[in-house]
Amino acid sequence: MAAFNLFDHEEKVLEDGLNLTLRLEAESAPKDLRDGVSSLVNAYRKSTREQRRLVRVSDRLQEQLSAVNQELQRRREEAENALLRLKEAQDSLIQAEKLASLGSLVAGVAHEINTPVGIALASASHLADSTQDTRRLFEDGVIKKSDFRDYIATATDATALILANCERAAQLINGFKQVAVDQTSSERRRFALKGYIQEVLLSLSPKLRQMQIEVELDCPSDLELDGFPGALSQVLTNFVMNSIIHGFEDRRGGQITIAAKKLEDDIVEIKYSDDGNGMTSDIKNRIFDPFFTTKRGSGGNGLGLHIVFNIVTGSLKGQIAVESELGQGTSFTLLFPRVAPRDSDWA
């Protein structure tokens, strides 16, 4: 509106200038004066015309800028929505990865429990048969001292086997319950590191035995942590599964070493190593990237070691480093506080 008011004023000034030119001609004013006024009027006319053109250009640019801003806003909203969907998808995949680890734990413990439960069941069945035979001899009145002695020996052996294997099954179940709770929650507690690592390895023992992989654990029995055991369980499980899937691919037999110790300033170091296939420097530099996997066509989602990195740097408030050469195995080194900071939360 201001521009139109300005142009109205300019039109009035231009009209006055033209009238002045006509009046000077009518009054036979000096030629130099007439020419000067005419030049000023023409220059003013050109300036006015140029200003109008610039205003029109400015209006077009404003319209284009407004359209560009609207498009940028639309693209920004699309990018934000896409990022939100990507985060939701990543969270779903991470949760699926955790549940997959828990499924592996369930399968391993079920396999381990099967043996003591089977022995206990067979012993109980044998004891029941022996008891029935002894009762029949007693009811028929033909039982002998030797029969009773044999029965007592059978009952003693059978009950010993039943008790020992039931206790073994109970230990496995208790260990499974604790590890399972840890893997699906962010509960903080104090725990002995060596015993906890042994529980995690027990859940993975069927896969390790199947691949004929031996595990050597070097950890002080009195090293106690105050933190989030579920986070550590997830890290170790992913390390072992990574070794099985990648490190010992297309081969049987291998060695995994887990060495833990307390350093100065109450820092814990855990070094996980395998003598597997190793990796190239290009792969090593990308293993912690989300969705990077060399097993894309074989069910890999590329989140295992990304989860490990997030847990170590987030929940454990620590650092992780990897060393590997093709054909020379792989080694991961974790450094984290023995007592987790109070604001830690495993997510």
Contacts in CASP RR format, 6 or more apart in sequence:
PFRMAT RR
TARGET T0000
AUTHOR 0000-0000-0000
METHOD contacts of the structure
MODEL  1
MAAFNLFDHEEKVLEDGLNLTLRLEAESAPKDLRDGVSSLVNAYRKSTRE
QRRLVRVSDRLQEQLSAVNQELQRRREEAENALLRLKEAQDSLIQAEKLA
SLGSLVAGVAHEINTPVGIALASASHLADSTQDTRRLFEDGVIKKSDFRD
YIATATDATALILANCERAAQLINGFKQVAVDQTSSERRRFALKGYIQEV
LLSLSPKLRQMQIEVELDCPSDLELDGFPGALSQVLTNFVMNSIIHGFED
RRGGQITIAAKKLEDDIVEIKYSDDGNGMTSDIKNRIFDPFFTTKRGSGG
NGLGLHIVFNIVTGSLKGQIAVESELGQGTSFTLLFPRVAPRDSDWA
3 55 0 8 1.000
7 48 0 8 1.000
7 51 0 8 1.000
7 52 0 8 1.000
10 44 0 8 1.000
10 48 0 8 1.000
10 51 0 8 1.000
11 48 0 8 1.000
13 44 0 8 1.000
14 41 0 8 1.000
14 44 0 8 1.000
14 45 0 8 1.000
14 48 0 8 1.000
17 37 0 8 1.000
17 40 0 8 1.000
17 41 0 8 1.000
17 44 0 8 1.000
18 41 0 8 1.000
20 37 0 8 1.000
20 41 0 8 1.000
21 34 0 8 1.000
21 37 0 8 1.000
21 38 0 8 1.000
21 41 0 8 1.000
24 33 0 8 1.000
24 34 0 8 1.000
24 37 0 8 1.000
25 34 0 8 1.000
90 290 0 8 1.000
90 303 0 8 1.000
93 301 0 8 1.000
93 303 0 8 1.000
94 303 0 8 1.000
94 307 0 8 1.000
96 301 0 8 1.000
97 301 0 8 1.000
97 303 0 8 1.000
97 304 0 8 1.000
97 307 0 8 1.000
98 183 0 8 1.000
98 184 0 8 1.000
98 234 0 8 1.000
98 307 0 8 1.000
101 183 0 8 1.000
101 234 0 8 1.000
101 237 0 8 1.000
101 238 0 8 1.000
101 241 0 8 1.000
102 180 0 8 1.000
102 183 0 8 1.000
102 184 0 8 1.000
104 203 0 8 1.000
104 204 0 8 1.000
104 207 0 8 1.000
104 237 0 8 1.000
104 241 0 8 1.000
105 176 0 8 1.000
105 179 0 8 1.000
105 180 0 8 1.000
105 183 0 8 1.000
105 203 0 8 1.000
105 204 0 8 1.000
105 237 0 8 1.000
106 176 0 8 1.000
106 180 0 8 1.000
107 206 0 8 1.000
108 203 0 8 1.000
108 204 0 8 1.000
108 205 0 8 1.000
108 206 0 8 1.000
108 207 0 8 1.000
109 172 0 8 1.000
109 173 0 8 1.000
109 175 0 8 1.000
109 176 0 8 1.000
109 202 0 8 1.000
109 203 0 8 1.000
111 206 0 8 1.000
112 172 0 8 1.000
112 202 0 8 1.000
112 203 0 8 1.000
112 205 0 8 1.000
112 206 0 8 1.000
113 169 0 8 1.000
113 172 0 8 1.000
113 173 0 8 1.000
115 165 0 8 1.000
116 164 0 8 1.000
116 165 0 8 1.000
116 166 0 8 1.000
116 168 0 8 1.000
116 169 0 8 1.000
116 172 0 8 1.000
117 165 0 8 1.000
117 169 0 8 1.000
118 165 0 8 1.000
119 161 0 8 1.000
119 165 0 8 1.000
120 161 0 8 1.000
120 162 0 8 1.000
120 165 0 8 1.000
120 166 0 8 1.000
120 169 0 8 1.000
123 157 0 8 1.000
123 158 0 8 1.000
123 159 0 8 1.000
123 161 0 8 1.000
123 162 0 8 1.000
123 165 0 8 1.000
124 158 0 8 1.000
124 162 0 8 1.000
126 154 0 8 1.000
126 158 0 8 1.000
127 154 0 8 1.000
127 155 0 8 1.000
127 158 0 8 1.000
127 159 0 8 1.000
127 162 0 8 1.000
130 151 0 8 1.000
130 154 0 8 1.000
130 155 0 8 1.000
130 158 0 8 1.000
131 151 0 8 1.000
131 155 0 8 1.000
133 151 0 8 1.000
134 143 0 8 1.000
134 147 0 8 1.000
134 148 0 8 1.000
134 151 0 8 1.000
137 143 0 8 1.000
137 144 0 8 1.000
137 147 0 8 1.000
172 202 0 8 1.000
175 199 0 8 1.000
175 202 0 8 1.000
176 203 0 8 1.000
178 199 0 8 1.000
178 229 0 8 1.000
179 196 0 8 1.000
179 199 0 8 1.000
179 200 0 8 1.000
179 203 0 8 1.000
179 229 0 8 1.000
179 230 0 8 1.000
179 233 0 8 1.000
181 187 0 8 1.000
182 228 0 8 1.000
182 229 0 8 1.000
182 230 0 8 1.000
182 233 0 8 1.000
183 230 0 8 1.000
183 233 0 8 1.000
183 234 0 8 1.000
183 237 0 8 1.000
185 230 0 8 1.000
186 228 0 8 1.000
186 230 0 8 1.000
186 231 0 8 1.000
186 315 0 8 1.000
186 345 0 8 1.000
186 346 0 8 1.000
186 347 0 8 1.000
187 228 0 8 1.000
188 226 0 8 1.000
188 227 0 8 1.000
188 228 0 8 1.000
188 340 0 8 1.000
188 344 0 8 1.000
189 226 0 8 1.000
189 227 0 8 1.000
189 229 0 8 1.000
190 224 0 8 1.000
190 225 0 8 1.000
190 226 0 8 1.000
190 227 0 8 1.000
191 224 0 8 1.000
191 225 0 8 1.000
191 227 0 8 1.000
191 229 0 8 1.000
192 221 0 8 1.000
192 222 0 8 1.000
192 223 0 8 1.000
192 224 0 8 1.000
192 225 0 8 1.000
193 219 0 8 1.000
193 220 0 8 1.000
193 223 0 8 1.000
193 224 0 8 1.000
193 225 0 8 1.000
193 260 0 8 1.000
193 268 0 8 1.000
194 217 0 8 1.000
194 219 0 8 1.000
194 220 0 8 1.000
194 221 0 8 1.000
194 223 0 8 1.000
194 260 0 8 1.000
196 229 0 8 1.000
196 232 0 8 1.000
196 233 0 8 1.000
197 217 0 8 1.000
197 219 0 8 1.000
197 236 0 8 1.000
197 258 0 8 1.000
197 260 0 8 1.000
198 217 0 8 1.000
200 233 0 8 1.000
200 236 0 8 1.000
200 237 0 8 1.000
201 208 0 8 1.000
201 215 0 8 1.000
201 217 0 8 1.000
201 236 0 8 1.000
201 240 0 8 1.000
203 237 0 8 1.000
204 237 0 8 1.000
204 240 0 8 1.000
204 241 0 8 1.000
207 240 0 8 1.000
207 241 0 8 1.000
207 244 0 8 1.000
208 214 0 8 1.000
208 215 0 8 1.000
208 240 0 8 1.000
208 244 0 8 1.000
208 256 0 8 1.000
211 244 0 8 1.000
211 248 0 8 1.000
211 252 0 8 1.000
211 253 0 8 1.000
211 254 0 8 1.000
212 252 0 8 1.000
212 253 0 8 1.000
212 254 0 8 1.000
213 243 0 8 1.000
213 244 0 8 1.000
213 248 0 8 1.000
213 253 0 8 1.000
213 254 0 8 1.000
213 255 0 8 1.000
213 256 0 8 1.000
214 253 0 8 1.000
214 254 0 8 1.000
214 255 0 8 1.000
214 256 0 8 1.000
215 255 0 8 1.000
215 256 0 8 1.000
215 257 0 8 1.000
215 258 0 8 1.000
216 255 0 8 1.000
216 256 0 8 1.000
216 257 0 8 1.000
216 258 0 8 1.000
217 258 0 8 1.000
218 257 0 8 1.000
218 258 0 8 1.000
218 259 0 8 1.000
218 260 0 8 1.000
219 258 0 8 1.000
219 259 0 8 1.000
219 260 0 8 1.000
219 261 0 8 1.000
220 260 0 8 1.000
220 261 0 8 1.000
220 262 0 8 1.000
223 260 0 8 1.000
223 261 0 8 1.000
223 262 0 8 1.000
223 268 0 8 1.000
223 338 0 8 1.000
224 338 0 8 1.000
225 232 0 8 1.000
225 268 0 8 1.000
225 338 0 8 1.000
225 339 0 8 1.000
225 340 0 8 1.000
226 338 0 8 1.000
226 339 0 8 1.000
226 340 0 8 1.000
227 339 0 8 1.000
227 340 0 8 1.000
227 344 0 8 1.000
228 315 0 8 1.000
228 316 0 8 1.000
228 340 0 8 1.000
228 344 0 8 1.000
228 346 0 8 1.000
230 346 0 8 1.000
231 311 0 8 1.000
231 315 0 8 1.000
231 316 0 8 1.000
231 346 0 8 1.000
232 316 0 8 1.000
234 307 0 8 1.000
234 308 0 8 1.000
234 311 0 8 1.000
235 308 0 8 1.000
235 311 0 8 1.000
235 312 0 8 1.000
235 316 0 8 1.000
235 334 0 8 1.000
236 258 0 8 1.000
236 272 0 8 1.000
238 304 0 8 1.000
238 305 0 8 1.000
238 307 0 8 1.000
238 308 0 8 1.000
239 272 0 8 1.000
239 308 0 8 1.000
239 332 0 8 1.000
240 256 0 8 1.000
242 304 0 8 1.000
242 305 0 8 1.000
243 256 0 8 1.000
243 274 0 8 1.000
243 276 0 8 1.000
243 330 0 8 1.000
245 295 0 8 1.000
246 277 0 8 1.000
246 278 0 8 1.000
246 279 0 8 1.000
246 294 0 8 1.000
246 295 0 8 1.000
247 274 0 8 1.000
247 276 0 8 1.000
247 277 0 8 1.000
247 278 0 8 1.000
247 329 0 8 1.000
247 330 0 8 1.000
248 254 0 8 1.000
248 274 0 8 1.000
248 276 0 8 1.000
248 277 0 8 1.000
249 277 0 8 1.000
251 276 0 8 1.000
251 277 0 8 1.000
254 274 0 8 1.000
254 275 0 8 1.000
254 276 0 8 1.000
255 274 0 8 1.000
255 275 0 8 1.000
256 272 0 8 1.000
256 273 0 8 1.000
256 274 0 8 1.000
257 271 0 8 1.000
257 272 0 8 1.000
257 273 0 8 1.000
257 274 0 8 1.000
258 270 0 8 1.000
258 271 0 8 1.000
258 272 0 8 1.000
258 273 0 8 1.000
259 270 0 8 1.000
259 271 0 8 1.000
259 273 0 8 1.000
260 268 0 8 1.000
260 269 0 8 1.000
260 270 0 8 1.000
260 271 0 8 1.000
261 268 0 8 1.000
261 269 0 8 1.000
262 268 0 8 1.000
262 269 0 8 1.000
262 338 0 8 1.000
263 269 0 8 1.000
263 335 0 8 1.000
266 337 0 8 1.000
266 338 0 8 1.000
266 339 0 8 1.000
267 335 0 8 1.000
267 336 0 8 1.000
267 337 0 8 1.000
267 338 0 8 1.000
268 334 0 8 1.000
268 335 0 8 1.000
268 336 0 8 1.000
268 337 0 8 1.000
268 338 0 8 1.000
269 333 0 8 1.000
269 334 0 8 1.000
269 335 0 8 1.000
270 333 0 8 1.000
270 334 0 8 1.000
271 331 0 8 1.000
271 332 0 8 1.000
271 333 0 8 1.000
271 334 0 8 1.000
272 331 0 8 1.000
272 332 0 8 1.000
272 333 0 8 1.000
272 334 0 8 1.000
273 329 0 8 1.000
273 330 0 8 1.000
273 331 0 8 1.000
273 332 0 8 1.000
274 329 0 8 1.000
274 330 0 8 1.000
274 331 0 8 1.000
275 329 0 8 1.000
276 327 0 8 1.000
276 329 0 8 1.000
276 330 0 8 1.000
277 326 0 8 1.000
277 327 0 8 1.000
277 329 0 8 1.000
278 324 0 8 1.000
278 325 0 8 1.000
278 326 0 8 1.000
278 327 0 8 1.000
278 328 0 8 1.000
278 329 0 8 1.000
278 330 0 8 1.000
279 287 0 8 1.000
279 324 0 8 1.000
279 325 0 8 1.000
279 326 0 8 1.000
279 330 0 8 1.000
280 326 0 8 1.000
283 294 0 8 1.000
284 322 0 8 1.000
284 324 0 8 1.000
286 292 0 8 1.000
287 305 0 8 1.000
287 322 0 8 1.000
288 305 0 8 1.000
288 306 0 8 1.000
288 308 0 8 1.000
288 309 0 8 1.000
288 320 0 8 1.000
289 306 0 8 1.000
290 302 0 8 1.000
290 303 0 8 1.000
290 306 0 8 1.000
291 301 0 8 1.000
291 302 0 8 1.000
291 303 0 8 1.000
291 306 0 8 1.000
292 302 0 8 1.000
292 306 0 8 1.000
293 300 0 8 1.000
293 301 0 8 1.000
293 302 0 8 1.000
295 302 0 8 1.000
308 320 0 8 1.000
308 332 0 8 1.000
309 320 0 8 1.000
311 346 0 8 1.000
312 318 0 8 1.000
312 319 0 8 1.000
312 320 0 8 1.000
312 334 0 8 1.000
312 336 0 8 1.000
313 319 0 8 1.000
313 320 0 8 1.000
314 344 0 8 1.000
315 340 0 8 1.000
315 344 0 8 1.000
315 345 0 8 1.000
315 346 0 8 1.000
315 347 0 8 1.000
316 334 0 8 1.000
316 336 0 8 1.000
316 337 0 8 1.000
316 340 0 8 1.000
316 344 0 8 1.000
317 336 0 8 1.000
317 337 0 8 1.000
317 340 0 8 1.000
317 341 0 8 1.000
317 344 0 8 1.000
318 334 0 8 1.000
318 335 0 8 1.000
318 336 0 8 1.000
318 337 0 8 1.000
319 334 0 8 1.000
319 335 0 8 1.000
319 336 0 8 1.000
320 332 0 8 1.000
320 333 0 8 1.000
320 334 0 8 1.000
320 335 0 8 1.000
321 332 0 8 1.000
321 333 0 8 1.000
322 330 0 8 1.000
322 331 0 8 1.000
322 332 0 8 1.000
322 333 0 8 1.000
323 330 0 8 1.000
323 331 0 8 1.000
323 333 0 8 1.000
324 330 0 8 1.000
324 331 0 8 1.000
END
